[in-house]
Amino acid sequence: MRREQMEEQVERDSMEFDVVIVGAGPSGLAAACRLMQQANEAEQELTVCVVEKGSEVGAHILSGAIFEPRALAELFPDWEERGAPLTTPASRDEVYLLKDAEKSQKLPNALVPKSMHNTGGRHSGGDLTSGDSRRYVISAGNLCRWLAEQAETLGVEIFPGFAAQETIIEEGVVKGILIGDMGVAADGTPKDGHMPGMELRAKYTLFAEGARGHLGKRLIQEYDLDAGKDPQHYGIGLKELWDVPAEQHEPGLVLHGSGWPLDKHTHGGWFLYHGDNQQVVVGLIMDLSYQNPWLSPFDEFQRMKHHPVLARHLEGGKRVAYGARAITKGGLNCLPKMTFPGGLLIGCDAGTLNFAKIKGLHTAMKSGLVAAEAVFEAVAKGDEGGQELGAFTEKWQASWAYAELEESASFGPAIHKYGTVGGGAYNFVNQLLGGKLPNVHDTTPDHAALKPAGEFEKIEYPKPDGKLSFDKPSSVFLSNTNHEEDQPCHLKLSDPELPIRENLPEYAEPAQRYCPAGVYEVVEGEDGKPKFQINFQNCVHCKTCDIKDPAQNITWVAPEGGGGPNYPNM
C-alpha cells in the first residue's frame, strides 16, 4: 500500500495489522522482510506495516558506514544477485593518532584492536554465514532503500512521510501507535488540508526508531526496561560527503583516528572512507560524555579536516552533503530489556551497536531478524497478541550479535574511565587475555558529565575557510532539511525559563554549541534581555539536545511527517 492509498483511508479511525514496525531503518526493514519470508514459506496470511517519518525511506538515515554483511547474508543469501548496494569492498586500513594540528602517528597494524580491522581476512565476529569475510564501504541510506524494495516485493506495506507520535497502551499492553496529525498550525488549530491522526493497531509493535527514539525512550520509562543497567551512553556523529578528483580517489581505503582536536577529557574519533563514484565520506564521532560546555562538536569537526592526514584526501574536492545523528554506544552494560507486553525495542532504539567495531548496522539487522522469528512463532501459534515475547530474549542472547556485545562490554566504559590512551591500553590487554579483565562500568549519565563554564576557558574556533571548513547555515542547507514553518515546535521545554535562568549563567547555555544545526540561540529580546530562541526549522533530528541538555529540560518529539533532513546517500 502506498502513501496515496493511506491518505484515502485516513478518515478511518484505525487500521489493523498483525505487526506494525516504527522506523524504516536497517533493523525495522530486516524484521519486516523476515516476517514476510516466514509467512510466505508457511503460506500463512500476515499483514506487516512499516511507518517511516522521513519523506522517503532513507531520507533520515545517516551512518559511516563500513558494513559487515553477516546478517544480510542470513536474510538474503543471494544479496549480490539481487543487486544489494554493496559495491566497494574495504581494501586497506590505516589508523592514526593525531598529536596536534600538524603532527600524527600512524599506528602499526599489530597495535590496532582486531575489532577495528576491516581488511585482510576473517577477523572480528568469526565466519560469516555467506563465507564472505569482506567489509564494504556503503551508503546506509541506499541499503535501506534497497531493503524497502525487497520488503515491498515480499508484501510489506510501507508508509513514508507519516510520523508515529504516541504509543497506544491499554491495560499495560502496547496495542499499536498513533500517527500524528498533519496540517496543524503553530497555535494548534487545523489548517486547510488538515489530516487527523489515526491509529495503527497491531498484535505486536516493533520500535526501530534509531538512537534515542522518542517512543522508545518513553517505553523504557513506562516499563522500567533499564532497571539494573548502566545509564545509556551516546555520541554525536557528524558526517560529510565529498566529490574528489579521480587522481586522489582510492575506492575501499578506510581511515580511522583519534586524538587532536579533542582534549584528554573529550573522547571520540574520526573516520574517512573512500566509497564509489569518486566520493569520500568524512566524519567525527564525539562522545556526549564531554565535560567542557564551551565545546562545539560541529566546530571540532570542521577544524579537524584541516589536519594534513585528512586534508590530503579532501583538497580539490567539493562537499556535497552534510548531516548529524546521535549514536547509541553504551553497549551491553547499558542494553535495556528489549521486550514488554505487546512489543519489542530493536536496533539502536535499544542500543545494539558494537562500538568496539564502530559498526551497528549488522547487529541492528540481526536484532530485527531475531524479533521477526519470535513474533512469527507467536502469531503462527494463534497468539492474539499482547504477550511478552520471552522467546525473543532467549533467541537474542543465543545470537552472534549478543556474543559480540558481551565481548566488547568494557570497550566504551574503559575509554570513559581511563581516557583514550589508557582505555585503549585496557582494551588491547583485555583482547590479548581473551576478555578476562574485570568488566568496567560508567554510571554517570552523559548530561551529568557537563561542568560549569567557569571552570574552562572559552574556545575561540577558527573561522571556516569555505574550502575545507564551513559554517552551520551552509551545512544545514546541504542536509536538505525542511519543516513546514507554521506547525507546532517539536522541541519541547519542560520549563521555558530555565535556559536563561539556569543554563546561561551556569553553562553559558551549551545548546548553542552542542546542536550541530544552529537550532538553539541566545538572542537579545525586545526588552534588551537575553532570550532563548528555537529555530526548529533547522533541526536535522540528531536528538543531541534530548540527550545532552544538563537539566534534561528539552524533549524531542516527532514533528509533522515528512519533515526533517532529506539525505541523498548518507
Backbone torsions as a table, in degrees:
resi	resn	phi	psi	omega
1	MET	NA	129.3	-179.0
2	ARG	-95.8	176.0	-176.1
3	ARG	-56.5	-41.1	-176.8
4	GLU	-60.8	-39.7	-179.2
5	GLN	-66.5	-37.3	178.9
6	MET	-66.8	-40.0	179.9
7	GLU	-62.8	-35.3	178.4
8	GLU	-64.4	-29.7	-175.6
9	GLN	-99.5	4.3	-169.8
10	VAL	-65.9	-19.5	179.1
11	GLU	-73.2	-16.9	174.7
12	ARG	-64.8	146.1	-179.9
13	ASP	-66.7	-34.4	-176.5
14	SER	-157.9	161.9	172.6
15	MET	-127.6	145.6	-175.3
16	GLU	-111.1	135.6	176.6
17	PHE	-138.0	162.2	170.7
18	ASP	-72.3	-44.1	-178.5
19	VAL	-136.9	132.1	171.3
20	VAL	-113.3	133.2	179.6
21	ILE	-118.6	126.4	-178.7
22	VAL	-98.0	106.6	177.6
23	GLY	112.0	120.8	179.5
24	ALA	-98.9	54.6	172.6
25	GLY	-98.8	-169.8	-176.4
26	PRO	-58.8	-43.5	-177.2
27	SER	-70.3	-44.1	-178.7
28	GLY	-64.7	-43.0	-178.8
29	LEU	-72.6	-35.5	175.8
30	ALA	-62.3	-42.9	178.5
31	ALA	-62.7	-43.3	-179.2
32	ALA	-61.5	-46.3	-179.4
33	CYS	-62.6	-44.9	-176.9
34	ARG	-68.1	-35.9	176.5
35	LEU	-58.7	-47.4	-177.1
36	MET	-73.6	-32.1	174.2
37	GLN	-58.4	-46.8	-179.0
38	GLN	-65.4	-41.4	179.9
39	ALA	-63.9	-43.1	-179.4
40	ASN	-67.2	-39.1	178.2
41	GLU	-64.7	-35.8	-178.6
42	ALA	-88.5	-1.3	-176.7
43	GLU	52.6	45.2	-179.9
44	GLN	-116.6	135.3	178.8
45	GLU	-70.8	133.7	178.9
46	LEU	-148.3	133.6	178.1
47	THR	-109.7	122.8	-177.7
48	VAL	-127.2	129.4	-178.6
49	CYS	-123.6	134.3	174.6
50	VAL	-114.7	125.9	178.8
51	VAL	-106.5	129.4	-176.7
52	GLU	-129.2	124.3	-177.1
53	LYS	-74.4	-21.4	178.0
54	GLY	-68.9	159.2	-178.6
55	SER	-63.3	-26.3	174.2
56	GLU	-150.4	163.8	174.8
57	VAL	-61.5	131.2	-179.4
58	GLY	96.1	-14.9	-176.0
59	ALA	-63.3	-30.6	-178.3
60	HIS	-108.9	12.8	-176.9
61	ILE	-92.9	125.7	177.5
62	LEU	-141.7	125.3	176.7
63	SER	-155.5	167.6	-175.6
64	GLY	-44.0	-73.7	-2.9
65	ALA	-139.6	138.1	165.8
66	ILE	-98.9	125.5	-169.8
67	PHE	-113.5	131.7	174.1
68	GLU	-102.5	115.9	-168.1
69	PRO	-84.1	23.9	-175.4
70	ARG	-61.7	-50.5	-179.9
71	ALA	-68.4	-36.8	178.3
72	LEU	-60.9	-39.8	180.0
73	ALA	-67.4	-30.0	174.9
74	GLU	-70.1	-37.6	-177.8
75	LEU	-76.8	-47.5	179.6
76	PHE	-132.7	88.3	179.6
77	PRO	-56.2	-25.4	-179.1
78	ASP	-99.7	33.7	-174.5
79	TRP	-58.8	-32.5	179.4
80	GLU	-66.5	-44.8	178.6
81	GLU	-64.3	-30.2	-179.9
82	ARG	-78.0	-8.7	177.0
83	GLY	84.6	30.0	176.9
84	ALA	-58.9	142.0	-173.9
85	PRO	-78.2	57.4	174.9
86	LEU	-116.9	90.4	-171.9
87	THR	-118.8	-7.6	-175.7
88	THR	-124.9	92.1	177.0
89	PRO	-64.2	142.1	173.8
90	ALA	-63.1	127.8	-172.6
91	SER	-111.3	-26.4	-176.6
92	ARG	-155.3	133.9	178.1
93	ASP	-103.7	137.2	169.6
94	GLU	-136.0	135.5	179.3
95	VAL	-127.6	132.5	-174.6
96	TYR	-127.8	148.2	165.5
97	LEU	-109.4	116.9	178.5
98	LEU	-85.4	119.0	-175.3
99	LYS	-85.3	-38.0	175.9
100	ASP	-157.4	-163.6	-174.3
101	ALA	-67.2	-13.4	-178.1
102	GLU	-124.3	-35.8	-171.6
103	LYS	-93.6	153.4	178.5
104	SER	-154.4	164.7	174.6
105	GLN	-133.4	123.2	175.7
106	LYS	-81.4	126.5	-176.2
107	LEU	-82.6	135.4	175.9
108	PRO	-66.4	149.4	-175.2
109	ASN	-54.7	-34.5	-176.4
110	ALA	-66.6	-22.6	-178.6
111	LEU	-95.1	-3.5	179.4
112	VAL	-88.7	127.6	178.4
113	PRO	-52.0	137.8	-178.8
114	LYS	-56.9	-29.7	-178.8
115	SER	-63.2	-20.4	-178.7
116	MET	-96.6	-0.5	177.9
117	HIS	-76.0	135.1	-179.4
118	ASN	-121.3	-5.0	-179.0
119	THR	-136.8	162.1	170.9
120	GLY	94.8	23.2	173.9
121	GLY	117.6	-162.7	-174.9
122	ARG	-88.8	105.0	173.3
123	HIS	-118.4	-156.6	-178.8
124	SER	-7.7	123.1	172.8
125	GLY	98.6	-7.4	177.5
126	GLY	74.6	-166.0	-178.2
127	ASP	-66.8	141.0	174.9
128	LEU	-86.4	150.2	-178.8
129	THR	-55.4	-37.2	-176.5
130	SER	-80.9	-6.0	-173.8
131	GLY	77.6	7.7	-177.4
132	ASP	-100.5	115.5	-179.1
133	SER	-93.2	6.0	-177.5
134	ARG	-75.6	153.4	168.0
135	ARG	-115.5	156.7	-172.8
136	TYR	-129.9	141.0	169.3
137	VAL	-83.5	117.1	-173.9
138	ILE	-133.9	169.6	164.7
139	SER	-98.0	116.6	178.8
140	ALA	-64.2	-33.5	177.7
141	GLY	-62.8	-42.6	179.1
142	ASN	-69.8	-32.8	174.9
143	LEU	-62.0	-43.3	179.9
144	CYS	-66.6	-37.4	177.0
145	ARG	-61.7	-41.2	178.8
146	TRP	-67.4	-43.4	177.9
147	LEU	-60.7	-36.8	178.5
148	ALA	-64.4	-38.5	176.7
149	GLU	-62.5	-42.5	178.8
150	GLN	-64.6	-40.7	-178.7
151	ALA	-63.3	-44.7	-179.3
152	GLU	-66.2	-37.2	176.8
153	THR	-61.3	-34.2	179.9
154	LEU	-78.1	-13.5	178.4
155	GLY	112.9	8.6	177.4
156	VAL	-76.4	140.7	175.7
157	GLU	-97.1	124.0	-176.5
158	ILE	-117.4	127.6	-179.2
159	PHE	-115.3	90.2	174.3
160	PRO	-78.5	154.2	177.4
161	GLY	83.0	12.8	178.0
162	PHE	-124.6	124.3	-175.3
163	ALA	-99.6	127.6	173.2
164	ALA	-72.9	118.5	-173.7
165	GLN	-101.4	-35.6	-177.8
166	GLU	-138.9	156.6	172.9
167	THR	-98.7	133.7	176.2
168	ILE	-85.7	115.0	178.9
169	ILE	-123.4	121.4	179.9
170	GLU	-127.8	123.7	-179.5
171	GLU	52.7	40.4	176.5
172	GLY	80.7	4.5	-176.7
173	VAL	-116.7	133.4	175.2
174	VAL	-73.5	125.6	-176.5
175	LYS	-114.1	1.3	-179.1
176	GLY	142.4	-156.0	-176.7
177	ILE	-136.4	161.7	173.2
178	LEU	-110.6	122.4	175.0
179	ILE	-76.4	134.6	-178.8
180	GLY	-67.0	153.4	174.2
181	ASP	-59.9	152.4	172.0
182	MET	-121.6	142.7	-179.3
183	GLY	82.5	43.0	177.2
184	VAL	-110.6	132.0	-179.1
185	ALA	-74.9	166.8	-178.3
186	ALA	-58.3	-30.1	-179.9
187	ASP	-86.5	4.0	176.6
188	GLY	92.4	-1.8	-179.5
189	THR	-88.4	150.6	179.2
190	PRO	-68.7	140.3	174.9
191	LYS	-99.6	173.2	173.9
192	ASP	-58.9	136.8	-178.4
193	GLY	81.4	13.9	179.6
194	HIS	-58.2	133.6	175.9
195	MET	-119.3	115.7	-179.6
196	PRO	-67.1	150.6	176.3
197	GLY	-64.6	160.0	179.7
198	MET	-138.7	158.7	179.8
199	GLU	-89.8	134.6	168.6
200	LEU	-112.7	106.0	-175.9
201	ARG	-98.2	148.4	-175.9
202	ALA	-152.8	156.5	171.3
203	LYS	-65.1	-40.2	177.7
204	TYR	-138.7	141.5	179.3
205	THR	-121.7	125.9	178.7
206	LEU	-105.3	128.6	-178.4
207	PHE	-104.2	113.5	-175.6
208	ALA	-131.2	52.7	-171.9
209	GLU	-81.6	-8.8	-173.4
210	GLY	89.7	-173.2	-174.4
211	ALA	-58.4	133.5	177.0
212	ARG	54.6	45.0	175.8
213	GLY	-57.5	135.2	-173.0
214	HIS	-70.7	-30.1	174.6
215	LEU	-79.4	-38.8	176.6
216	GLY	-59.9	-40.3	177.7
217	LYS	-58.5	-43.8	-179.9
218	ARG	-68.7	-38.4	-179.9
219	LEU	-65.4	-37.6	177.3
220	ILE	-60.9	-40.5	178.1
221	GLN	-71.5	-44.4	-176.0
222	GLU	-59.6	-43.1	-174.7
223	TYR	-106.2	8.9	177.6
224	ASP	52.7	45.9	-173.8
225	LEU	-71.8	-18.6	-178.6
226	ASP	-99.4	15.8	178.5
227	ALA	-58.7	129.7	178.7
228	GLY	78.5	5.4	-179.3
229	LYS	-106.3	156.1	171.6
230	ASP	-66.2	153.0	174.8
231	PRO	-57.7	142.1	178.6
232	GLN	-64.8	145.7	178.3
233	HIS	-119.6	149.1	-174.1
234	TYR	-134.7	160.3	167.2
235	GLY	-126.0	165.0	169.3
236	ILE	-108.9	128.4	178.2
237	GLY	-106.4	124.5	176.2
238	LEU	-112.7	139.0	-172.9
239	LYS	-144.3	144.0	172.8
240	GLU	-130.5	151.2	176.1
241	LEU	-114.0	129.3	-176.7
242	TRP	-123.3	140.1	164.5
243	ASP	-90.5	127.9	-175.6
244	VAL	-125.1	158.9	178.0
245	PRO	-60.2	147.7	-176.1
246	ALA	-59.6	-36.2	-174.8
247	GLU	-69.3	-17.5	178.6
248	GLN	-112.0	16.0	-179.6
249	HIS	-102.5	127.4	178.7
250	GLU	-128.2	90.6	-177.0
251	PRO	-52.3	129.7	177.6
252	GLY	94.3	-6.3	177.9
253	LEU	-71.0	130.6	-175.7
254	VAL	-124.0	119.2	177.8
255	LEU	-117.5	136.3	170.9
256	HIS	-130.3	157.3	177.5
257	GLY	-168.9	170.1	177.1
258	SER	-146.4	-174.4	-178.9
259	GLY	97.2	-142.2	-178.3
260	TRP	-50.8	141.7	7.7
261	PRO	-89.9	4.4	-178.1
262	LEU	-78.1	141.3	179.3
263	ASP	-85.8	-179.6	-172.5
264	LYS	-69.3	-16.6	178.4
265	HIS	-96.9	1.5	-177.2
266	THR	-123.1	116.5	-172.2
267	HIS	-103.5	146.4	178.8
268	GLY	164.7	-173.2	179.8
269	GLY	-164.4	168.0	-177.2
270	TRP	-119.4	163.7	177.2
271	PHE	-140.4	151.7	174.9
272	LEU	-148.8	117.3	-175.7
273	TYR	-122.4	137.3	173.4
274	HIS	-93.0	112.1	179.2
275	GLY	-94.5	-148.4	178.6
276	ASP	-97.5	179.5	175.9
277	ASN	55.4	37.0	178.6
278	GLN	56.1	38.4	179.6
279	GLN	-117.2	146.5	176.9
280	VAL	-125.1	135.2	173.0
281	VAL	-108.2	139.1	-179.4
282	VAL	-135.4	141.7	-178.5
283	GLY	-161.2	166.9	177.0
284	LEU	-127.8	132.7	171.1
285	ILE	-111.1	118.9	-177.3
286	MET	-119.7	124.9	179.5
287	ASP	-61.1	138.5	178.8
288	LEU	-85.5	15.1	172.8
289	SER	-90.6	12.8	-176.4
290	TYR	-67.0	156.0	-172.5
291	GLN	-99.4	-33.0	-169.7
292	ASN	-84.3	112.9	-177.7
293	PRO	-70.8	-11.4	177.0
294	TRP	-79.6	-12.3	-178.7
295	LEU	-65.7	141.8	173.1
296	SER	-124.8	107.0	179.0
297	PRO	-53.7	-39.9	179.7
298	PHE	-59.4	-47.6	-176.8
299	ASP	-73.1	-30.8	173.3
300	GLU	-61.7	-41.5	179.2
301	PHE	-63.4	-44.1	-176.2
302	GLN	-64.7	-43.3	-178.9
303	ARG	-74.7	-25.9	178.4
304	MET	-58.2	-37.1	-175.6
305	LYS	-66.7	-12.8	178.7
306	HIS	-81.8	-11.0	178.0
307	HIS	-64.0	138.2	-177.0
308	PRO	-53.7	-33.9	-179.1
309	VAL	-60.3	-37.5	-179.6
310	LEU	-92.4	-39.9	-173.2
311	ALA	-58.8	-34.8	-176.8
312	ARG	-65.1	-20.2	177.9
313	HIS	-87.8	-16.2	-172.9
314	LEU	-111.0	-27.1	-175.5
315	GLU	-58.9	134.4	-176.9
316	GLY	86.7	-4.6	180.0
317	GLY	-96.1	-178.4	-179.1
318	LYS	-131.5	126.5	176.8
319	ARG	-73.0	128.1	-174.7
320	VAL	-120.6	-12.0	178.6
321	ALA	-156.4	153.0	179.3
322	TYR	-145.1	146.7	174.5
323	GLY	-166.3	172.0	179.2
324	ALA	-151.0	150.1	-178.8
325	ARG	-158.7	140.0	172.9
326	ALA	-68.6	152.3	-179.5
327	ILE	-124.7	128.5	176.1
328	THR	-85.5	111.9	-168.0
329	LYS	-129.4	15.4	-176.5
330	GLY	-69.9	-26.0	178.8
331	GLY	77.9	-160.4	-171.1
332	LEU	-60.5	-38.5	-177.9
333	ASN	-62.0	-23.2	-176.3
334	CYS	-109.5	-1.9	-175.1
335	LEU	-68.6	118.6	-179.0
336	PRO	-75.0	167.8	168.0
337	LYS	-59.6	134.3	-171.6
338	MET	-99.8	-5.0	-178.3
339	THR	-112.8	151.0	174.0
340	PHE	-157.0	163.9	-177.6
341	PRO	-57.6	115.0	176.7
342	GLY	95.0	1.3	-178.3
343	GLY	-174.1	-175.4	-176.1
344	LEU	-144.8	149.2	164.6
345	LEU	-99.0	131.9	179.4
346	ILE	-133.9	164.5	177.7
347	GLY	60.7	-146.3	-175.9
348	CYS	-72.1	-11.3	172.1
349	ASP	-62.8	-31.4	175.1
350	ALA	-94.3	-40.7	-179.8
351	GLY	114.7	52.0	-175.6
352	THR	-91.2	3.7	-178.0
353	LEU	-65.0	138.5	175.5
354	ASN	-96.2	96.2	-173.7
355	PHE	-70.5	-22.5	176.6
356	ALA	-62.9	-30.4	177.6
357	LYS	-93.1	-12.0	-169.2
358	ILE	56.0	42.4	-179.3
359	LYS	-141.9	141.4	178.3
360	GLY	-141.2	-11.4	-176.6
361	LEU	-65.3	-41.5	-175.6
362	HIS	-70.3	-39.4	179.4
363	THR	-72.9	-34.2	175.9
364	ALA	-62.4	-45.3	179.1
365	MET	-62.7	-40.2	-180.0
366	LYS	-64.2	-39.2	177.4
367	SER	-62.1	-35.6	177.0
368	GLY	-67.4	-38.9	178.4
369	LEU	-65.0	-43.8	179.6
370	VAL	-64.8	-41.0	178.5
371	ALA	-60.8	-43.2	-179.0
372	ALA	-62.5	-40.2	-179.2
373	GLU	-67.7	-40.3	179.5
374	ALA	-68.1	-41.4	-179.6
375	VAL	-67.6	-45.5	-178.1
376	PHE	-65.2	-38.4	178.3
377	GLU	-58.6	-41.5	180.0
378	ALA	-68.9	-46.2	-177.9
379	VAL	-65.4	-40.0	-179.4
380	ALA	-63.3	-27.0	178.5
381	LYS	-82.0	1.3	179.6
382	GLY	90.6	11.4	177.7
383	ASP	-60.2	128.9	179.6
384	GLU	-82.2	2.8	177.6
385	GLY	96.4	170.4	176.5
386	GLY	87.8	-4.6	179.7
387	GLN	-82.1	163.9	171.2
388	GLU	-94.0	124.7	-170.2
389	LEU	-85.3	82.3	177.3
390	GLY	-61.9	-26.1	178.9
391	ALA	-61.7	-31.7	178.5
392	PHE	-62.4	-48.6	-177.0
393	THR	-58.4	-43.1	179.8
394	GLU	-63.6	-46.1	-179.2
395	LYS	-67.6	-40.2	-177.7
396	TRP	-64.8	-45.1	-178.0
397	GLN	-71.5	-14.6	175.2
398	ALA	-93.4	0.2	-173.4
399	SER	-87.5	161.0	176.2
400	TRP	-66.2	-28.6	179.8
401	ALA	-66.2	-43.3	178.5
402	TYR	-65.2	-38.9	178.3
403	ALA	-60.7	-38.3	176.1
404	GLU	-60.0	-44.7	-178.6
405	LEU	-66.9	-35.5	176.1
406	GLU	-62.6	-44.3	-177.5
407	GLU	-64.3	-29.5	-174.4
408	SER	-110.1	19.8	-173.6
409	ALA	-56.9	-34.1	-175.8
410	SER	-93.6	-2.6	-170.8
411	PHE	-58.6	-58.3	-179.2
412	GLY	-68.2	-48.1	179.4
413	PRO	-57.3	-35.4	179.5
414	ALA	-64.9	-39.1	178.1
415	ILE	-67.5	-41.1	177.3
416	HIS	-61.3	-41.8	-173.1
417	LYS	-80.5	-40.9	-173.1
418	TYR	-109.2	-1.6	-179.2
419	GLY	89.4	172.0	-176.3
420	THR	-61.1	-46.1	-178.0
421	VAL	-74.3	-50.3	-178.9
422	GLY	-64.3	-41.7	178.2
423	GLY	-66.4	-37.9	176.9
424	GLY	-63.1	-39.7	178.7
425	ALA	-65.8	-41.9	177.8
426	TYR	-58.7	-47.2	-177.4
427	ASN	-65.8	-36.0	178.9
428	PHE	-65.8	-45.7	179.2
429	VAL	-65.6	-41.0	179.8
430	ASN	-61.5	-36.1	177.5
431	GLN	-65.7	-43.6	179.8
432	LEU	-63.8	-32.6	-177.9
433	LEU	-90.4	7.6	178.4
434	GLY	69.7	31.9	176.5
435	GLY	76.4	28.1	-175.1
436	LYS	-92.3	-6.3	176.9
437	LEU	-71.3	155.6	-179.1
438	PRO	-59.8	145.4	177.0
439	ASN	-65.7	135.4	-179.5
440	VAL	-102.5	139.9	-179.0
441	HIS	-121.7	149.0	172.0
442	ASP	-125.3	107.6	-173.6
443	THR	-103.0	10.1	177.4
444	THR	-95.1	118.2	177.2
445	PRO	-59.5	149.8	-176.4
446	ASP	-56.3	-42.3	-176.8
447	HIS	-67.0	-28.5	-177.9
448	ALA	-79.3	-9.5	179.7
449	ALA	-77.6	-18.0	-176.5
450	LEU	-67.6	136.5	179.5
451	LYS	-110.6	162.8	-178.4
452	PRO	-58.8	146.5	-178.0
453	ALA	-63.2	-28.9	-178.6
454	GLY	-66.1	-14.1	179.3
455	GLU	-85.2	-2.9	-175.9
456	PHE	-133.5	155.8	172.2
457	GLU	-82.0	141.5	177.1
458	LYS	-61.9	138.2	-179.6
459	ILE	-91.5	124.0	175.3
460	GLU	-99.4	102.6	-177.7
461	TYR	-80.0	144.9	177.7
462	PRO	-65.1	148.9	177.5
463	LYS	-68.8	141.0	179.1
464	PRO	-64.7	146.4	-178.6
465	ASP	-93.8	-5.8	-180.0
466	GLY	76.3	2.6	178.4
467	LYS	-114.4	-51.7	176.4
468	LEU	-110.2	-28.9	-177.6
469	SER	-123.9	150.7	-170.6
470	PHE	-143.6	169.0	179.0
471	ASP	-93.7	172.7	-177.2
472	LYS	-67.3	-44.9	-178.2
473	PRO	-57.5	-44.0	-179.2
474	SER	-69.6	-29.1	178.9
475	SER	-71.3	-46.5	178.6
476	VAL	-60.5	-35.8	176.9
477	PHE	-57.6	-39.9	-178.8
478	LEU	-75.1	-11.5	176.3
479	SER	-84.6	-5.2	-179.6
480	ASN	56.1	36.2	-179.0
481	THR	-76.2	135.7	179.0
482	ASN	-149.1	131.1	170.3
483	HIS	-131.8	139.0	172.2
484	GLU	-59.0	122.1	-173.6
485	GLU	-65.4	-38.1	-178.1
486	ASP	-88.2	71.9	175.4
487	GLN	-148.9	160.9	178.7
488	PRO	-60.5	140.7	177.4
489	CYS	-65.7	131.6	-177.4
490	HIS	-92.2	7.0	177.0
491	LEU	-110.7	100.7	-168.8
492	LYS	-94.9	133.0	176.9
493	LEU	-102.6	122.3	176.6
494	SER	-63.5	-38.5	177.5
495	ASP	-131.4	102.2	-176.1
496	PRO	-61.6	-21.9	-177.6
497	GLU	-88.2	-15.1	-173.1
498	LEU	-61.7	-40.5	-178.0
499	PRO	-55.4	-42.3	-179.6
500	ILE	-82.9	-37.7	-176.0
501	ARG	-70.6	-39.9	-173.8
502	GLU	-118.9	-50.5	-174.8
503	ASN	-67.4	-34.2	-177.9
504	LEU	-68.0	-52.0	179.7
505	PRO	-69.7	-32.6	-175.5
506	GLU	-83.9	-43.6	-172.1
507	TYR	-123.5	12.0	-176.1
508	ALA	56.5	33.7	-175.8
509	GLU	41.0	83.9	-172.7
510	PRO	-67.9	-15.4	179.3
511	ALA	-58.8	-27.3	178.1
512	GLN	-62.0	-25.3	-174.0
513	ARG	-111.7	-36.6	-179.0
514	TYR	-73.9	-22.7	175.7
515	CYS	-72.8	126.3	-177.2
516	PRO	-86.7	10.9	-174.7
517	ALA	-132.4	8.7	177.9
518	GLY	68.9	30.0	-179.0
519	VAL	-72.0	-38.3	-172.1
520	TYR	-107.7	132.4	178.1
521	GLU	-138.3	150.9	166.9
522	VAL	-107.2	114.3	-175.9
523	VAL	-120.3	169.6	177.4
524	GLU	-85.8	124.4	179.6
525	GLY	-79.0	176.0	-179.7
526	GLU	-61.8	-26.0	179.3
527	ASP	-88.1	5.1	179.3
528	GLY	83.7	-0.4	-179.7
529	LYS	-97.6	158.9	179.5
530	PRO	-62.6	142.7	179.7
531	LYS	-132.4	136.9	178.2
532	PHE	-89.4	116.7	-175.2
533	GLN	-112.4	135.1	179.1
534	ILE	-113.5	113.5	176.8
535	ASN	-95.8	73.0	-170.3
536	PHE	-64.0	-19.0	180.0
537	GLN	-62.7	-23.0	-178.5
538	ASN	-83.1	-9.7	-168.3
539	CYS	-62.6	126.4	178.1
540	VAL	-98.3	12.5	174.7
541	HIS	64.1	35.6	-178.9
542	CYS	-79.4	-24.4	179.0
543	LYS	76.2	7.9	-178.1
544	THR	-59.6	-39.7	-178.3
545	CYS	-62.4	-38.5	179.8
546	ASP	-64.3	-27.4	-176.5
547	ILE	-92.0	-46.5	-165.1
548	LYS	-95.2	-16.2	-179.1
549	ASP	-54.0	122.6	-172.3
550	PRO	-63.7	-25.5	179.1
551	ALA	-96.4	-0.4	-175.5
552	GLN	51.4	44.8	-176.4
553	ASN	-94.0	-15.9	-176.9
554	ILE	-103.8	128.7	175.2
555	THR	-120.0	123.1	177.1
556	TRP	-86.7	126.4	172.8
557	VAL	-123.9	164.1	-176.7
558	ALA	-70.7	130.4	172.1
559	PRO	-77.6	-172.7	177.4
560	GLU	-56.6	138.3	-178.4
561	GLY	-54.3	140.8	-180.0
562	GLY	93.6	-13.1	179.3
563	GLY	-80.4	168.8	178.3
564	GLY	102.6	-162.8	-178.1
565	PRO	-70.9	160.1	172.0
566	ASN	-130.6	79.8	-176.6
567	TYR	-72.7	139.9	179.7
568	PRO	-75.8	-74.2	-179.0
569	ASN	-135.5	56.8	-177.7
570	MET	-91.4	NA	NA
